[in-house]
Amino acid sequence: MNLKADAFGSFLNKNDIKDFQVKELSDDEQNTAVFCTNIVVENQRLPSWVLLNESPFITIRVMILQNALTMDNELKSMYFVNGQNRDFRPFKMYFDGDGALIMELCWAVNGQPQEDFSTLGNEIYRGLDMVIMFLNQHYKNWMKEMQMQ
């Protein structure tokens, strides 16, 4: 496991947080570890991942809606997502290869030695809090918008 994943895993253990399952990607040159969980918004369990690897970045990824992009709504959906990306700069939305609507928050961290990551767990949790607050503010309207398309 990479240093950031080790630091986050230690944070979870130290704080007795058991909401994550960890997967290490095989044959991944950046040594990526994925911490899988769910975020509950409007009584919906949204699959969510914290991606940590040897790059300078941390990514929080949330699946907003499966099968959101169809042949019938492609243009309107792309227009909607582009508008969201323009309005909400820290969060980026896109459609994955299966048409699911994905939202990401990504930021850079400095450091390589383990001690550089002593506050990483708190930083990731602040990012998760931001994501949850943002979803609580916008999810209901997004679902209305996507259903109208």
Buried (B, 14 or more C-beta within 10 A) or exposed (E): BBBBBBBBBBBBEEEEEEEBEBEEEEEEEEBBBBBEBBBEBEEEEBBBBBBBBBBEBBBBBBBBBEEBBEEEBEEEBEEBBEEBBEEBEEBBBBBEEEBBBBBBBBEEBEBEEEEBBEEBBEBBBEBBEBBBEBBEEBBEEBBEBBEEB
